[in-house]
């Protein structure tokens, strides 16, 4: 690390030693004096937007502040998880959740947007207009232009873009916004982009681009191959040979088995029928499994987990290890989410639970008799003593004494909430603990969870929890809620005269979010991180290290979750109010932290007000 940065960071930490820590509220309110029209409020991912006459207001879960920009009445608004675009005659306006800023691009009436209709997870925007392709990257909030031929083809979705001009292939990754060119021997006849994998192929040659490794890889396609893909992998299944590519490993893997037919797929797993049995391709490990079960097994695939239920056993398969384990016995009920599955056999006991991290089964403890409530990173059940959660990270069970709890969760989200008449509890799977906060609201409880964000509302009290921050926040609404929506990384509530937004994110975090959310960080690939400005602007220092089980207190700053023996202090960022920064963390070619979580925590010095430590974010390289 640069000596000046080290010295500056050390001086900042020394200067903050005697200050009183005061972290900002994750909640922010847009006041609408003329009254809120709930139908004009929309939100997704890290963004909340509200149109009020000729003004577009946008709020970012990273910067935690509202920004505004004039728009025309003809503007068409489209939101993605990390950015939005307002298309109006003469100009297209983009907004980035990472930077909290708007950027305008001139567009003629003939401009063509390349983002697929219905896609809502793209971190880039792209359109062609008058001989140029214009690409907007949410990571830095900038438009880029490149001259293109009239016959140029573009494929774009999520975090990758592929551009073809004859035999010249170009790809862009969302994290850096850089072009990566590749010359093909023969002009490809098909393009495909999704997740972190871009593809171009002709009859015999396949060219794959990994947005995670930012490299191209080539392979020969088997004769008569059929094409199957998901977010981070693709398969060309031939008559006597099959090849598969993974964005996470950045390479191809072949298997001398032909005639494979897709049986079930997820972002990270492809399950295929070889005519006699089911076998899997793991995008995480970039390899094929052995035969897992007879082809007649009932298959459920979620994230890196496959659950295969046959007449005499349930097989749990993990793409994280590319291995499987069975629990014997006739199965009477079962279920699966991203990193956890369960099965109940006819022996009359409690369920057995499967962990994708350990690729093994464990029996539920005594008292756990109900079917599990699944989340992507945990499972839980109400017991006579309260609740108990299962952590697939280690296979541990974590009890919570809470009489009369109501459990909330779903298999598509990372959160598990337990709500009682006096308290709200959330299971923090990263630290295998329950996090509790008292409830003061009265009346009926409305609880809503999606992906990494959750909210509990009773009366005018709103409590929000984020799986990536691991912390509760609260606000008192000025009146009854008129609408409520929980998104993957934020919460939106409207009242008569306000649009209230809460972030589920820490002050600084990782671009990759697995296992809490979709993006996977490969071991050995550069990791990307972001940070938002303190309220009113100021200085942010990001530190990285191994997390500790119990935080230690930094005088004047608050709890620190990094082990001081190995923490590395990163660069200083001086940020204006409502802005954010995006950075890269180079990693060794063989990352020693594979399968081990590392933590990122920010030290924030606001331009006005007390300094504080942000909540920690964790990264689990695979």
N, C-alpha and C positions, 0 to 999 in steps of 0.2 A: 504494500500500500504506500502511496506517496507520503513522504515524510511531513510535508506541510499539512496534509489532511489529518494525519495522526496527531500532530501537534495542536491543530485547531480543534479537533474533536476532544482531545484531552483537556484543553483549556475550557471548552464549553462545559464539560462535565464538572470540572473543578468550580467553575463560576456558579453552577446551579446547586452546589452542595447545600447551601443554607436556605434555599427557597422552599416555599410551601406548595406541594403538588396539587394541581387542580385540573383534572382532565375535563375536556368539554363534553357537553351533552351530545349523544348521537342523533338527537332530534332537531329538526329545523322546520320552521313554519313559513309558508307563503301566505301573507294576508291579502285577501281579495275584498276590498271595501264594498264593492257592489254586490257581493254574494257569490259563493262558489256554485258553479254548475257541475255536478259530479260527472256528467257525461263528457266534459271537456278535460277531465283529468285522466291520465293514462300512465302506466308504469310497467317496467319489465327489467329484470336483471339488476343493474346498478343505477337505473335511471327512473326519475319521475318527471313528467312533463305536464304543463297546463297551458292551454291557449286562452287568452283573455283579449278579445278584440284583435288588434294588430300587434300583439306582443306574445311571443313564445317564451315561457319560463321553463327552465330545465334545472333539475337538481341532481347532484352526483353523490352516490354513496361513498366515493373516495374523498372528495373535497368537503362533503357535508354542507355545502352552501348552494343557494339558488343563483342562477345567472339568467339573463334575459337578452332577447334579440328581436328586433322588429321583423314581422312577416306580413305577407299579403294575404288577403282573404282567400286567394286561390291555392294557397300552399297545402300540399299533401304531406301529412306527417307519418313517419315510419320509425318505429323504435326497435333496436336490437339490444342485447344484454349490455354491451359496452359503448354503444354510440347510437345516435339518432340522425335522421336526415329529414329536412323540410324541403320538398321540391316545389318550386314556384317558377313562373315564367321568367326566364332570364338569369336565374341564379338558384343554386342549390346550397342549402345551409346545413352543415354538419355540427354535431356537438359530441365531445368526448367525455365519458365518465372518468377517465384517468387524469385528464388535464383540467376539466371543468370549464373549457373554453369553446366558443363557436368559431367556425372557419367557413368562409363563403367561397364558392367556385362558380364562375360564369358557365352557364349551360344554355345551348341553343334549343330550339323546339325539337330538334332531331336527336337529342341526347338519349342514350339507352342505358338504363341501370342494369347491371349484371347480377345483382344479388337475387337469389331465387325468390319467387313469390311464396310467401308463407314462412320463410326462414326468419328466425328471431334471435339467433345466437351468433351472428357474424360480428367479428371484431374489425372488419374492414368494409368499406363501401367502394364500389367501382362503377364507372360509366365510361362509354366511348362517345366521343363527340368531335366531329370535324378533324379526323386524322390523329386523334390522341386518345389514350386511355388515361383517365384520372382516377387515382386511388387514394382513399382516405384511410389512415390508420388511427384507430382509437388510442393506441398506446402513446402517441405523441401529438395527436390532434392536428395533424398536418395533411394537406392535399399534396399529391405528387402527380406529375404528368410525364408521359412517355409517348413519343411518336410511334404510330403503328400503321401497318398496311391496311388497306380497305378490307382484305379478307381475313383479318386477324380474328381469332376465337378466344373467348375468355370463359373460364370456369372459376367460380368463387363460392365458398361457403365456410363459415366459422373462422378458422385461423389461417387459411391458405388460399392463394390465388394462383392459377395457372394461365399463362398466355401463350398461344401458338401462332407463329407466323411462318408457314411453310415448315421447314425442318428446324427452325429456331424455336426452342422452348425456353420460356422464362417463368420463374415462380417467385412469389413474394410471401414471406412469413409475416404474420401480424405483429410479432414481438419487436422486430427491428425495422420493418418497412423497407428492407433491401431487396433488390432484384438479384436472382440467381439464374444465370443463363446456361443452357445446355444445347449442344448441336446434335440433332438426331440424324442418322444415316438416311432414314426414310421419313417422309412427313407423316405424323400420326393421323389417324382417322377418327379418334375419339378422345375426349377429355373428361376428367371427373375430379371434383374437389369437394372435400368435406373434412370436418375435424381438423387434423393436422397433416393430412395426406392428400397430395395432389398427384394425379396420374395422367399420362398421355400414352396411347398405344396404337399400334397398327396391327396387321395380321400376325406378325411373328415377334415383334419387339415391344416390350413394356418399359416405360420410364417412370420411376416413382420419385417424388420429392417429399422429403420429411421437413415440415416446418419447425420441428423440434431440434433436429440436427442441422437444418439448413443445407442439406446436401441432396444431390440426385443419385439414384441407383438404377441400373439397367438389368433386365433379365429377358430370357427367351420364353415366349409363351408356348405352352404345349398345343399340339394340334387339336382343333375342334373344341377349344376351351370355352366354357361359359364363365361369365363374370359376376362376382358377388362382392359387395363391399359394405362396410359400415364406417363409422367416424374415422378410426385410426388404423384400419386394415383393409386389405382387398385380396381376393382369391381369384385365380384363373384355373379352373378345374377342367383338365383335359381327359381324354379317353383312358390313358394309362399313366398319367403323371399330373401332379398338381403343384402350382407355385402360389405362394402367399407373400405379401409384403406388409411390413409394419412401420408406421410412422414413429413408433416409440423406440424401436431398435434401429430404424433407418436402413433396413436391408430386406432381402428376399429369403424365403425358406422353401425348399422343395421336399416333396414326399412322393415316393414311387407307388402311389395309389391313384387310380383313375375312377372316373364316374361318380365323383362325390356330388351329393345333392345337399343344399342347405336345409338344416332342420330347425335351427333357431339361432338368432344373432343378437349381439349387444354392441356397445361402443368398443369393447375390449376383447370379445370372444366371438368366434365363429364356430358353431356346432354343425357337423356334417355327418350325413348318412353314407356309409361306404357300401351299402347293400346288405351288410350283416350286423354292423355295429355302429355306434356313434363315437366320433372322435372330434377333438377340438383343436382349433388354431388359437394360440394365445398371442394377442398383439403386444402384451407386456413383455413376454419372454421371446417373442419372435420365432416360435417353434410349434411343432405339431405334437399332440399328445398320442399316447398309445390308445388302443380301443378302450372306451370307458364303460360301455354298457350295451346290451342288446338294442337294436334299432327300435324295438317296440316300447322302450322306456319313455315315460312322459317327461318332456324336457322343459325346464324353465331357465332362462338365461337373463341375468341382470348384472351390469357392470362386469367385474372380473369373475363372477360366480355363475356356475351352472349346477342346477339340481336335477338329477336324473332319477326318476322314481319307477322302479320295476316291481314285479310281484313279490320278490323276496328280499329287496334291499333298496335303500336310497343312497345314491352316489353323489357326493359333493365334490365338484371340480373347481380348482382355483387357477385362474390365469396368472396370478402373481407368482406362483411356484410351478405352474404347468404340471401339477400332480393332483391326484384324486384319492379320496378315502370313502369307504362305504360304512353305513350303519345297517346291520342285518335285521331282518324281520319284515313281515307284511306291513306296509305303510298305510295308515288310515287317514292321515291328513298331513299337509306339508305347505311350505311357502319359502320364498326367496326374495332377498333384496340385494343391493350391490355387493356388500362384503360379508353378508350373513345369510344363512338359510336354516331351516328347521324341518324336522320330520318327527311324527309321532307314530310309533309302531303299535301293533295289536297287543302288546304285553300289558297294557292298562296303566303304565306309569306316565310320568311327565315327558315333555318333548326332549329330543336331542338337538343341539344347536351346532351349526357348522361355521367355521371361520375361514374366510378366504385368505387371511394373513398367515395362519398356521396350517391351512389345508387339513384340518382335523375336526372331529366331532367331540362334543363334550355333553354329558347329561345335565339337564337342568337340576338345580338343587331342590331339596325337599321343600314343599310349600308352593313351588311353581307348578301349578296344574293347568292353568289356562293356556290357550294358544297364544304364542308371542305376538306382541305388537311390533312390527318391523320398521326400522329406519335403514337408511343406506349404510350407516356406520355402527349400528347397535340394534338390540332387541330388548324388549321389556315386558313385564307382566305385573298386574296387581296381585298381591298376596294378602294373607291375613294380617301381616305386620306392616303393610304399606305397599312398596313397589320394589322390584329388583330388576337391574339392568344387566345385560350380557354385553361385554366388550369383545368384539372379534379380534382386536389388536393383540390381546394376550390370552383370551379365553376365560378371563376373570368374570365373576358375578359381583355386582356392586349393589348392596341393599340401600333402601331409603325408608326410614320410619316416617310415614305420613298417612294418618288415618283418613279414610274417606276420599282418597285421591281419584281423580278422573284422568285417564291417560290419553294423550294426543300424539299422533304420529302417522306417517304413511311410508310405504316402501320406496317412494321416489325422493324422499327428503332425509337430511341428516339429523334432524331434530327429533327428540323425544321429550315431551312436556308432561309433567304430572301437576295437576292443579287441585288444590284443596280450598276450603272456604277461607283459610287464613294465609296461604302461601302459594307461590308458583315455583316449581322446581324444573330445571332442565338438566339433562344428562350430557355432560361434556365428555365425549368419547375420547378426545385426545389425551385427557388427563385421568380418565376413568374415575370421575367424581360427579356427584350431583351438585348443581349450583342453585342456591335458593334465594328468594327475595320475598319480603312480606307483601301481601295484598291488602290494599285499602279500599278498593272499589267495591261498590255494592250493586246488587242486581244480578241479572243473568250474565253468565260468562260466555263471551265469544272468543274462541281460540282458533287461530288459522296458522298453518305451517306450509311453506313451500321451499324446497331445496335446503338452503342454509339459514333461512330467516323464519322467525316465528313471532307471533304477537298474541297477547291475552288482553281483552278489553272487558271491563265491567264498569258500567256507568260512564264516568268521564276519566277514569284511570286507564292508561294504556301502558302495558309492559311489553318490551321487545327483547328478543334474545337472538344472538348470532352464533352459529356453530363455528365460524372462523375467528370470532373474537372471544368467544367463551364467556360473555358477560351479559348481564341484564341491564336494561336502561328503562326509564319511566318518564312519562309526561302526563300532565293534567290537561285534558282537552278543554277548550273554552265552552263546550256544549256537546250534545249528543253527536255521535258519529253518523254521517249521512251515507258514507260508503267506506269499504275496507278492502284492501288487496295486499296480500303478502306475495312478494316476488322472490326470486332466487337469492338476492342479496340486499333487499331493502323491504321496508313496510310503508304503505301509503294509506293514510286515513284522511277523509274530508269531513269538515264540520261546516256550519252555515257560512262562515266567513274565512275559513282557512284550509289550506292543503298542507297536511302534516306528514313529514317524511322522516324515517329513521333508518340508519345504516345498520347492517348486520356485519360490517367489516371492521377490522381494527384500523388504527391510524396508518399502518404500513402492512403490506401483505404481498403474497406471491401471485404471479400470473397463473401458475399451476395450482390447482386446488384439491387434487385427489388426496384422500378418499372422500372428503366432504362434498366435492362436486366433481365435474367431468374431467378437467384437464389433468393429464399425467405428466410428471417431470421425469424424464429418463436420467438414470445415473450416467454421468459423463458428459451430458449436454449442458450448455450454458443455461443457468436459471435466471428468470426475469422477475423483478420485484417492482413494486410501486409504493408511493407514499402520498398522502394528502397534506396540505398546509395546515398548520395550527389555525384556530379561528383568528381572523384578522391578518393572517400571514405571519411569517417568522422563519425560524431555523429548525430543520429536522436532521437528526443524525440517526441512521439506521445501523443497528448492531445485529450480528448473526452468531449463533452458537448452539450448543446442545441445550435442550430445555431441562429444567430441574423439576422434580416432583412437587416441591413446596417452594413458593417464591421467597426471596429474601428482600429486605427493604433497603432501598437507596435513600438516605436521608434527604428529605425535601422533594423527592421525585415519586416515591411510591414503590409498589412491588415490582421486582425484576424477576423474570422467568428464565434468564440465561445463566448458565453455569459460568461464573467469573473466571474459571481456570482456562476456558477455551473460547471465550467470546471475542469476536473480531469487530472492531468499530469501523463502520463504513464511511462513505463520503458525506460531507456536509451538503445540504440543499437549502438554499435561501429561496423561499417561495412567497409569492404574493397571495393576498387573500383570495380564497376560492380557487386555487390552482393546485396542481399535483405534478409529480415527477415520476418517470419510469426509468429503471436502470437494469443493468445486466450483472450477474455474478458469475464470472468464469469458474469452471470446475475442472478438476483433473480428469484425464481420460478414463481412469478407473476410480470412481468415487467411493471412498471408504464408507460413506454414509448410506449405501444402498440398503433400503428397507429400514433405515433408522431415521426418525424424524428430527429435523433441525428447526430451530426457531428464529424468527425475525421480530425484533422489538425496537420501537423508535423512541428516541429522546427528543422531546419537543419544547422549544423555547418560543412562545408566542411573542409577537411584536409588542403586545400589551397584555399583561396578566402573568399568572404564575406558570412556571414550567411543569412538565409532567412526563411520565412514562406512558406510552400507549399500550394497548392490549397486545399480547403476542400472537403471531401467526405462525403456523407450523407447515413444513414441507416434508413430504415423504418420497424421496427419490426411489424409482423402481428400476 
